[in-house]
């Protein structure tokens, strides 16, 4: 009876994951979608605790103690994190998921060692059917896959966390690509041989664990900052696949289904990110994009930098018919999303049409800018993706670029030697005027100069984004 109820709970949980994921595809329903998926996970957890026959009631104190501690820590972290730190938190939590998957594999490996002679099964168990032996090999193979993928996800996510937090810098070793490929092949080879029983050393799994953790570090370390959105998506898919391995081990449908959903969604998002940069996934992983490596000699900058005063910028926007705002990571750093929304409202009160241009890889993680602006109550229908807004720049009077850099750099179209060449960008140079809000002339996350800054149609407005936008609002109100 308990098993039937548990299967029903798992079915409801799996359906809630699908519905929640579907709702996450639209900004207006994303919050509810998250709650729907969380509901499914909650009933699956408590259903397993109270209805699964293998759990002893004597372990409840440990289970609920861990749940309470984890809930408190997670809640405090989520409440304290700033929007600028959201990518770091996503990487950290994703890494914890990978670690959990790896620990599950270790626990199940030791459990198998207690119940069967897994280190000698290649020679058979006397009269033990071949099907049973093959089943053990498959289970051991799943354990190794979960361990490898989970460990790589954990170590890689921790490095991504450090790089996003600007505590770890890009580091490339001599023959880095050869080392990475060779290490991956060694890890997979040892895992396969151990799964088939060809390696009969009980501690070999810890060798695989150590190599996988080291590979996760070396895998992410050389990848440049401009590729961080892709790396986050890819590591997220790794964690999903590792969780699915746990679902196989425990024959847990909801765990398996949830892992498959996370793995497939992360993979699809990774493909979308790569498409947004006009690059293949292989090129992202071995190309060191954003790490300062460009092929050939970059085109020298021509033209002059032209500054504009806040008063002149306010007048220019007040008498425009259409203004497009391009948000970037600088907007998040300055926590200027609320004053940006106020600027939008002031301009609209003057009869100016205002829209936002969102590049797929703006910010430090997929959807970063959408979440940031939604937090300040910007209407969802004003957030236009790159393909939708690009045709409108030709009829735009002023483009206000707040903290964005690489996603508006014409070098992506004009300079074959640039590391971002071929990456689709926002065609802001087609507008009548562009105004760039920046603290300084410092290069963007890809580490290259921006051709747009030297355009005769561009003006620079230096200073902190929040203060500058506040002053612009004040100037507009005084006109």
Secondary structure as UniProt FT lines:
FT   HELIX           2..23
FT   TURN            24..25
FT   HELIX           27..51
FT   TURN            53..54
FT   HELIX           57..59
FT   HELIX           60..80
FT   HELIX           83..85
FT   HELIX           86..115
FT   TURN            118..119
FT   HELIX           121..123
FT   TURN            126..127
FT   HELIX           130..164
FT   TURN            165..166
FT   TURN            174..175
FT   HELIX           176..195
FT   TURN            196..197
FT   TURN            202..203
FT   HELIX           204..221
FT   HELIX           225..227
FT   HELIX           228..250
FT   HELIX           253..276
FT   TURN            277..278
FT   HELIX           281..287
FT   TURN            289..292
FT   HELIX           310..318
FT   STRAND          322..327
FT   HELIX           329..333
FT   TURN            334..335
FT   HELIX           337..349
FT   TURN            350..351
FT   STRAND          353..358
FT   TURN            360..361
FT   TURN            366..367
FT   HELIX           368..375
FT   TURN            376..377
FT   HELIX           380..382
FT   STRAND          383..385
FT   HELIX           386..389
FT   HELIX           390..395
FT   STRAND          398..402
FT   HELIX           406..408
FT   HELIX           411..414
FT   TURN            416..417
FT   TURN            419..422
FT   HELIX           428..430
FT   STRAND          433..438
FT   TURN            445..446
FT   HELIX           451..454
FT   TURN            456..457
FT   STRAND          458..462
FT   HELIX           465..478
//
